[in-house]
Amino acid sequence: MTVLAVTDKVIELALSSEFKDFEDGIQYFTATESGIKKLLTRNLKDYRVAEISVMTAEQLLKAKK
């Protein structure tokens, strides 16, 4: 596991984004700015504007089978 930095750019992107939940925007832009291609969440509906793959842990485990 790696802890990613939340930068000023990430905060600015989250504030100016279409994400309704600020914290979701921070998580999303921290991931995208770090080159992450998949994001795991329990709440898919909050990431409808995402341009990377967003899935639940259960979906990821099913895909690995």
N, C-alpha and C positions, 0 to 999 in steps of 0.2 A: 504494500500500500504506500502511496505517496500523497502527502498533503500538498495541495496546490495553493498558490498565492492568489489572493483577491487583490487585484491591482486597481488603481484609479481608473484605468480604462474599462475594466470590468464593471465597476460601479456606474460609470457614465453610460455604458451600453445598456445596463439593466434599467437605469432611470429613463432612458429615451426609447426603450423597447415597447413592444405590444404585450409583454407579459403583465398579467393583472396582479400577480403576486411578486413583489420585489425580490424576495428571497429565492424564488424559482428562477428569476432572471439572473441573479448572481450565480447560482449553481450552473445554469446553462452557459452563460458567457465565460465563466471560469473554465468550464470544460472545453468550449470551442476555441478559446484563446490559447489553450494548452494542447490543442491538437487531438482531443478526445473525440472518438467517432461514435460512441454509444454512451447513453446516460441511463442509469437505473433509477426508478422512482416507484412509489406506491400510488401516485396520482397522475395518471397519463393525461387526463383532461387539462391539466395546467400547462402542458407542453405542446398544445396544438399548433403553435407558431414555430416550433422547432424545425431546424433544417438538418439535424443529425438524427440518428436512430435513437428513439426513446422507448424503453420497455420496462416491464416489471421484472423483478428477480425471477418470478415463476416463468415468465415468457423466455427469459434467457436460459434457464435450466432446461426447459422443454426443447429449445432450439439446439442445445448441446447434445441431445440424445441421438 
